[in-house]
Amino acid sequence: MVGEPHPLWRGDRVGSDWSRPAPDGWEQRDWRNVPGPFYTANTDNCLTGRQCAPDHVMYEDEYCSEFVYRQPRTAAEVHALTCAADCEPFRAYGGDGDAHWTPELVRDWWRDRVRVREWAVTLDRKWSVSEREYEREAASGARDYVAHIDHGLADYLRGYAFWLAEGRPAGPGETLPELGA
């Protein structure tokens, strides 16, 4: 995606290779990041991520730091997310999640999804009635995150766990790993 047009900066291009680790490292990633190659660790609070990738980036409620709530699945979605990463002044996005996630860590994250879901529901209730426009807009992201957890995320995570275990996508008819309760 390096060199592709940047959607927010007229005339500018995506300037960084986002396959590298986040500067603060994997260990500092936000707990709300959905398992996958992209994640954030200690981002700024400039509220730029959703301008580029509203279907992938959400803000946490204390400092409005960014995190990845839906992993990209197409080249266009990767482009949108890398644009969000390019806008983030701390450059605190990482794209090396595949080197860290394991099928067991994915299952652990899934088992803890109730915590993430409850956080997003609470945030939606609070921000959907806010006087601040950016909070009202971000509340829609919280609703999208809950919908993603409830519909579709389990299938994605099962496919991702297969990818991590086998180093390739599952073929037709192949059994995907279970996530557990």
MARBA-259842 format. One record per atom (N, C-alpha, C): residue in one letter; x, y, z. Coordinates in steps of 0.2 Angstrom, whole numbers, padded with zeros to 4 digits, always signed. Example, Ala and Ser with C-alpha at 12.3 -4.5 7.8 and 13.67 -1.06 7.14 Angstrom:
# residues 2
A+0066-0028+0039
A+0062-0022+0039
A+0066-0016+0039
S+0064-0011+0035
S+0068-0005+0036
S+0064+0000+0039
This chain:
# residues 181
M+0004-0006+0000
M+0000+0000+0000
M+0004+0006+0000
V+0011+0006+0002
V+0015+0011+0001
V+0015+0014-0006
G+0014+0021-0006
G+0014+0024-0012
G+0007+0025-0015
E+0002+0022-0012
E-0005+0023-0014
E-0008+0029-0012
P-0013+0032-0016
P-0016+0039-0013
P-0019+0038-0006
H-0018+0043-0003
H-0020+0044+0004
H-0027+0047+0004
P-0033+0045+0006
P-0039+0048+0006
P-0040+0054+0009
L-0037+0056+0015
L-0038+0062+0018
L-0033+0067+0016
W-0027+0065+0014
W-0022+0070+0012
W-0021+0071+0005
R-0025+0076+0002
R-0025+0077-0005
R-0017+0078-0008
G-0016+0074-0013
G-0009+0074-0016
G-0004+0069-0012
D-0005+0068-0006
D-0001+0063-0003
D-0002+0056-0004
R+0003+0052-0002
R+0002+0045-0003
R+0004+0041+0004
V+0001+0035+0004
V+0003+0031+0010
V+0010+0031+0011
G+0013+0033+0016
G+0021+0033+0017
G+0024+0028+0021
S+0021+0024+0024
S+0024+0019+0029
S+0022+0012+0027
D+0027+0007+0029
D+0025+0000+0028
D+0023-0002+0035
W+0016-0004+0035
W+0013-0005+0041
W+0013-0013+0043
S+0018-0017+0040
S+0018-0024+0042
S+0023-0024+0048
R+0026-0019+0050
R+0031-0019+0056
R+0027-0019+0063
P+0031-0020+0068
P+0028-0020+0075
P+0026-0013+0077
A+0021-0012+0081
A+0019-0005+0084
A+0025-0003+0088
P+0027+0003+0088
P+0033+0006+0092
P+0033+0004+0099
D+0027+0004+0102
D+0027+0002+0109
D+0027-0006+0110
G+0026-0009+0105
G+0027-0016+0105
G+0020-0020+0106
W+0020-0026+0104
W+0014-0031+0105
W+0012-0031+0112
E+0016-0031+0117
E+0014-0032+0124
E+0010-0026+0126
Q+0010-0020+0123
Q+0006-0014+0125
Q+0000-0013+0121
R-0002-0018+0117
R-0008-0017+0112
R-0014-0016+0117
D-0019-0013+0114
D-0025-0012+0117
D-0029-0019+0117
W-0032-0020+0123
W-0035-0027+0124
W-0042-0027+0120
R-0044-0022+0117
R-0050-0022+0113
R-0048-0024+0106
N-0042-0024+0104
N-0040-0025+0097
N-0043-0032+0095
V-0046-0033+0090
V-0048-0040+0087
V-0042-0044+0085
P-0041-0050+0086
P-0036-0054+0084
P-0035-0053+0076
G-0029-0053+0074
G-0027-0052+0067
G-0021-0049+0066
P-0019-0047+0060
P-0012-0045+0058
P-0011-0037+0061
F-0017-0033+0061
F-0016-0026+0063
F-0019-0025+0070
Y-0015-0021+0074
Y-0017-0019+0081
Y-0014-0012+0082
T-0016-0009+0088
T-0013-0003+0090
T-0011-0004+0097
A-0006+0001+0099
A-0003+0001+0105
A-0001+0008+0107
N-0005+0011+0112
N-0004+0018+0114
N-0004+0023+0109
T-0010+0023+0105
T-0011+0028+0100
T-0012+0035+0103
D-0012+0040+0099
D-0014+0047+0101
D-0022+0047+0102
N-0024+0054+0103
N-0031+0055+0104
N-0034+0060+0099
C-0031+0060+0093
C-0033+0065+0088
C-0039+0063+0084
L-0042+0057+0085
L-0048+0055+0082
L-0048+0055+0075
T-0043+0053+0072
T-0042+0053+0064
T-0044+0046+0062
G-0043+0040+0066
G-0044+0034+0063
G-0050+0032+0060
R-0056+0034+0063
R-0062+0033+0060
R-0064+0037+0053
Q-0060+0043+0053
Q-0061+0046+0046
Q-0058+0042+0040
C-0053+0038+0041
C-0050+0034+0036
C-0054+0027+0036
A-0055+0024+0042
A-0057+0017+0042
A-0063+0016+0047
P-0068+0019+0046
P-0074+0019+0051
P-0076+0011+0052
D-0075+0007+0047
D-0077+0000+0048
D-0072-0004+0051
H-0067-0001+0053
H-0061-0005+0056
H-0058-0002+0063
V-0059+0004+0064
V-0056+0008+0069
V-0061+0011+0074
M-0060+0010+0080
M-0064+0012+0086
M-0060+0016+0091
Y-0063+0020+0095
Y-0060+0024+0100
Y-0061+0021+0107
E-0057+0021+0111
E-0058+0019+0118
E-0061+0025+0122
D-0064+0024+0127
D-0068+0030+0131
D-0064+0034+0135
E-0058+0032+0138
E-0054+0036+0142
E-0050+0042+0139
Y-0046+0040+0134
Y-0042+0045+0131
Y-0044+0045+0123
C-0048+0042+0121
C-0050+0041+0114
C-0044+0039+0109
S-0040+0034+0112
S-0035+0031+0109
S-0039+0026+0104
E-0035+0024+0098
E-0038+0020+0093
E-0036+0013+0094
F-0041+0009+0092
F-0039+0001+0091
F-0043-0001+0085
V-0041-0007+0083
V-0044-0011+0077
V-0049-0016+0080
Y-0056-0014+0078
Y-0061-0018+0080
Y-0063-0023+0075
R-0061-0022+0069
R-0063-0027+0063
R-0057-0027+0059
Q-0054-0033+0058
Q-0048-0034+0053
Q-0050-0033+0046
P-0046-0030+0042
P-0048-0029+0035
P-0048-0036+0031
R-0052-0037+0026
R-0052-0043+0022
R-0051-0042+0015
T-0051-0036+0013
T-0050-0035+0006
T-0044-0030+0005
A-0041-0029-0001
A-0036-0024-0002
A-0038-0017-0001
A-0044-0015-0002
A-0047-0009-0001
A-0048-0007+0007
E-0049-0013+0010
E-0050-0012+0018
E-0043-0011+0021
V-0038-0015+0018
V-0031-0014+0021
V-0029-0007+0019
H-0030-0005+0013
H-0028+0002+0012
H-0032+0007+0016
A-0038+0007+0018
A-0041+0011+0023
A-0038+0011+0029
L-0036+0005+0032
L-0033+0004+0038
L-0026+0007+0038
T-0022+0006+0033
T-0016+0009+0033
T-0016+0016+0032
C-0021+0019+0029
C-0022+0026+0029
C-0023+0029+0036
A-0027+0025+0040
A-0029+0027+0047
A-0022+0027+0051
A-0018+0022+0050
A-0011+0021+0053
A-0007+0027+0051
D-0007+0029+0045
D-0003+0035+0043
D-0005+0041+0046
C-0011+0042+0047
C-0014+0048+0050
C-0012+0049+0058
E-0011+0043+0061
E-0010+0043+0068
E-0003+0045+0070
P-0002+0051+0073
P+0004+0054+0074
P+0010+0050+0078
F+0008+0046+0082
F+0013+0042+0086
F+0015+0035+0082
R+0012+0034+0076
R+0013+0029+0072
R+0013+0022+0076
A+0007+0022+0080
A+0007+0016+0085
A+0003+0011+0083
Y+0002+0010+0076
Y-0001+0004+0073
Y+0004-0001+0072
G+0003-0007+0072
G+0007-0013+0071
G+0004-0017+0066
G+0007-0021+0061
G+0005-0025+0057
G+0008-0032+0057
D+0011-0034+0063
D+0014-0040+0063
D+0011-0045+0068
G+0004-0044+0069
G+0000-0048+0073
G+0001-0055+0072
D+0001-0057+0066
D+0002-0064+0064
D+0008-0068+0067
A+0013-0064+0069
A+0019-0066+0072
A+0018-0068+0079
H+0013-0065+0082
H+0011-0065+0089
H+0005-0069+0091
W+0000-0069+0088
W-0006-0072+0089
W-0005-0080+0088
T-0008-0084+0092
T-0008-0091+0091
T-0015-0093+0092
P-0017-0099+0089
P-0024-0102+0090
P-0026-0101+0097
E-0022-0103+0102
E-0024-0103+0109
E-0025-0096+0111
L-0021-0091+0109
L-0023-0084+0111
L-0029-0081+0108
V-0030-0083+0102
V-0037-0082+0099
V-0043-0084+0103
R-0042-0091+0105
R-0047-0094+0109
R-0048-0090+0115
D-0042-0088+0118
D-0043-0084+0125
D-0046-0077+0124
W-0045-0074+0118
W-0048-0068+0117
W-0056-0069+0116
W-0057-0074+0112
W-0064-0075+0111
W-0068-0077+0118
R-0065-0081+0122
R-0068-0082+0129
R-0069-0076+0133
D-0065-0070+0131
D-0066-0064+0135
D-0070-0059+0131
R-0073-0061+0126
R-0077-0056+0122
R-0083-0053+0125
V-0086-0056+0131
V-0091-0053+0134
V-0089-0047+0137
R-0083-0046+0140
R-0080-0040+0143
R-0079-0035+0137
V-0077-0037+0131
V-0077-0032+0126
V-0084-0029+0124
R-0088-0034+0123
R-0095-0033+0121
R-0098-0028+0126
E-0098-0030+0133
E-0101-0025+0138
E-0098-0018+0138
W-0091-0018+0137
W-0088-0011+0136
W-0091-0007+0130
A-0092-0011+0124
A-0095-0007+0118
A-0102-0005+0119
V-0106-0009+0123
V-0113-0008+0124
V-0113-0001+0129
T-0109-0002+0134
T-0109+0004+0139
T-0107+0011+0135
L-0102+0010+0131
L-0099+0016+0127
L-0105+0019+0123
D-0108+0014+0119
D-0114+0016+0115
D-0119+0020+0119
R-0121+0018+0124
R-0126+0021+0128
R-0124+0028+0130
K-0118+0029+0132
K-0115+0035+0135
K-0114+0040+0129
W-0111+0038+0123
W-0109+0042+0118
W-0114+0044+0113
S-0119+0039+0113
S-0125+0041+0108
S-0129+0047+0110
V-0129+0049+0116
V-0132+0055+0118
V-0128+0061+0120
S-0121+0060+0118
S-0116+0065+0120
S-0118+0072+0116
E-0115+0077+0119
E-0116+0083+0115
E-0110+0084+0110
R-0105+0080+0111
R-0099+0080+0106
R-0101+0076+0100
E-0100+0079+0094
E-0102+0076+0088
E-0097+0070+0087
Y-0091+0070+0088
Y-0086+0064+0087
Y-0088+0058+0091
E-0091+0060+0097
E-0093+0054+0102
E-0099+0051+0099
R-0104+0055+0096
R-0110+0052+0093
R-0108+0048+0087
E-0104+0050+0083
E-0101+0047+0077
E-0098+0040+0080
A-0094+0040+0084
A-0090+0034+0087
A-0095+0029+0090
A-0101+0032+0093
A-0106+0027+0096
A-0108+0022+0090
S-0108+0025+0084
S-0110+0020+0079
S-0105+0015+0078
G-0099+0016+0079
G-0093+0011+0079
G-0094+0006+0084
A-0096+0008+0090
A-0097+0004+0096
A-0103-0001+0094
R-0108+0002+0091
R-0114-0003+0089
R-0111-0008+0083
D-0107-0005+0079
D-0105-0010+0074
D-0100-0015+0077
Y-0096-0013+0082
Y-0092-0018+0085
Y-0096-0024+0088
V-0102-0022+0092
V-0106-0027+0095
V-0109-0031+0090
A-0111-0028+0084
A-0114-0032+0079
A-0109-0037+0076
H-0103-0035+0075
H-0098-0039+0073
H-0096-0045+0078
I-0096-0044+0084
I-0095-0049+0089
I-0101-0054+0089
D-0107-0051+0088
D-0113-0056+0088
D-0114-0060+0081
H-0111-0057+0076
H-0113-0060+0069
H-0107-0059+0065
G-0103-0064+0064
G-0097-0064+0059
G-0091-0065+0062
L-0089-0062+0068
L-0083-0062+0071
L-0080-0070+0072
A-0085-0074+0075
A-0083-0081+0077
A-0080-0084+0070
D-0084-0084+0065
D-0082-0087+0059
D-0075-0084+0056
Y-0074-0077+0057
Y-0068-0075+0055
Y-0062-0078+0060
L-0063-0078+0066
L-0058-0080+0071
L-0057-0087+0070
R-0062-0091+0068
R-0060-0099+0067
R-0056-0099+0060
G-0057-0095+0055
G-0053-0095+0049
G-0046-0092+0051
Y-0045-0087+0055
Y-0039-0085+0057
Y-0035-0090+0061
A-0038-0093+0066
A-0035-0098+0070
A-0032-0104+0065
F-0036-0106+0060
F-0034-0111+0055
F-0027-0108+0051
W-0028-0102+0049
W-0022-0098+0046
W-0016-0099+0050
L-0017-0097+0057
L-0011-0097+0061
L-0008-0104+0062
A-0012-0109+0062
A-0010-0116+0064
A-0007-0119+0057
E-0010-0117+0051
E-0008-0121+0045
E-0004-0116+0041
G-0004-0110+0042
G+0000-0105+0037
G-0003-0104+0031
R-0010-0106+0030
R-0013-0105+0024
R-0021-0104+0025
P-0025-0102+0021
P-0032-0101+0022
P-0035-0108+0021
A-0040-0110+0025
A-0044-0116+0024
A-0047-0117+0017
G-0046-0123+0015
G-0049-0124+0008
G-0056-0127+0009
P-0060-0127+0003
P-0067-0129+0004
P-0067-0136+0007
G-0072-0137+0012
G-0073-0143+0016
G-0069-0144+0021
E-0064-0140+0022
E-0059-0141+0028
E-0062-0139+0034
T-0061-0143+0040
T-0064-0141+0046
T-0060-0135+0049
L-0064-0130+0052
L-0060-0125+0055
L-0060-0127+0063
P-0055-0124+0066
P-0055-0125+0074
P-0061-0122+0077
E-0062-0125+0083
E-0068-0123+0087
E-0064-0117+0092
L-0068-0112+0094
L-0066-0107+0098
L-0068-0108+0105
G-0072-0113+0107
G-0074-0114+0114
G-0080-0109+0115
A-0082-0109+0122
A-0088-0106+0124
A-0087-0098+0124
